[in-house]
Amino acid sequence: MNTQDYNDLTPEIIVGEADHKQLNILAMAGLTHTPDQSDDLLYELERARILSDAEVPGDIVRMRSTVRYRTDAGQEHAVTLVYPVDADIAAGRISIMTPVGTALIGLRVGQSISWRSRDNRKHMLTVLAVRQPVAAD
C-alpha cells in the first residue's frame, strides 16, 4: 500500500443525469433523518461532473452497478450499489446512504477515495472492477 494522504484523496467523479436527480431528491429528503450521510452525499453530488446517461463510461460506478473494491486494510469486497429500500448487506446490496456507498458513487476503475466511517475513522478504498446491470428488454 502506498502512503497517500487520506485527507485529500477526492478524485473527480462522474454521475449521470438521472442518478444525479434521484440522488439529490434522496439526500434532500434525508436531511432531517440522516443529516450527516445526506450532507456527505450532497457534497459528492455537488462536486461531480454531470453527464447525460448515454455519455457515462461503462467503468463508472452508478446506481445498480456491481463493484469490486479493495480497502486500505487490503480486504476485497464485491457489492451492488442500491437505494436504501433495496439494501441487504447479506446479499451484497449496499445502500448509497452508507459511507461506503457514498464514497463509491461516480468513481471509475483504478480510482481511490478517502472516506470516514460512522465512527469517524478515516479509510480509503480503490475500485478494482465495475459491472453495469443488464438492461431489461
N, C-alpha and C positions, 0 to 999 in steps of 0.2 A: 504494500500500500504506500502511496506517496504521502507527502506531508502538506497537502493543500490546506489552506486556512478555511475552516468550516464557516466562519463568519461571513465571508464574501462570495461563496460559491452559489451564484444565482445566474445560470446561463439563460440565454434568450430562449423563450418558449413560444410555441405556435399553437393557436387554438382556432378551430373552425367556427364560422359564424353561428351555426345552430347550437353547438356546445356552449359558446360564449353567452348567448342569450339565455339559455336554460340554466346555466350555472350562476349567472348573475341573479336571476329570479330566486334560485335556491338559496344563495348566500344572503340576499337581502331578507328573505323570509326567515332565515335562521338567526338574524342578529339579536333577537330577543331571547332565543332559547340556547343557542350555542355561539355566543358573541366572539370568542377567541377564534374558533375554527372558521366562522363566517368571515371575520376580518382577514384571516390568512388567505382564504380562497379569493376574496375580493382583491387583495393585494396581487395575487398571482394573475388574476384576470386583467387587472389594470396594466400590468407590465407586459402582458402577452402581445405578440404580433398576431392580428386577426386576419385570417384568410378565408376566402369562400370555401365551403366544404369540399368542392371539387379540386381546389388547389392544395389542400393539406397533404403533404407527402405521407406515404404509407408507413414510414418508420417513426411517426409521431404518435405519442400516447394520447388517445382520445377517449371519450366515454365509450365503454364496452370493449375497449382494447384489452387483450391479454398481454401482460407484461412480465418479462423475466428480468429481475434486477438483483444486484449484489449490494449488501450493506457494508458499512465501514468495518464491521466485525468479520467480514468475509463470508457471511451466510448468503445463499441464493434463495430467492423466493419467486414463485410464479403466481400472479393474481390477475383477476379481471376487474377493471375499474368500473364501478356501477354507482347508480343513485342510491341514497340511503335506504329506500324501501326495498331494494333488491339485494342489499348486503347480507352476506352469510360467510363469515370468515372461515368456517369449517369447510365450506365448498369452494374456497378460494376467491370469493367475490368481496372486494374491499370497497367501502364507501368513499366517494370523493370527499366527504365531510370528515375524514380522518386525517391526521397529519401526514401519513404516508400517501394517501390518495391525493391530497392537495399538492404534495411535493411532486408526484408523478405526472400530473396533467401537463401536456404540452411539451414534455421532453422528447428527445429523439434518441435513437440507439447511440450509445457511446457517451452521452452527456451524464454529468454528475451534478447533484444539487445537495446543499446542506439544508437541514430542517430541524425543528425542535419537536420532541415528543411531548405528550401531555404533561409529563413530569418536568418539562423544561430542559431536558438534556439535549445536547447537540448531537446530531447524527449526519451521516452522509450516505447517499445511495447512488448507484450507477446503473443506468438502463443497459441491459445486455441484449434484449430482443423484444420486438413488438409484433403482435399478430392482430390484425383487424378482424372484426366479426364478419362472417359471410352474410351478405345481404339476402334477405328472403325474396323469392320470386313472386 
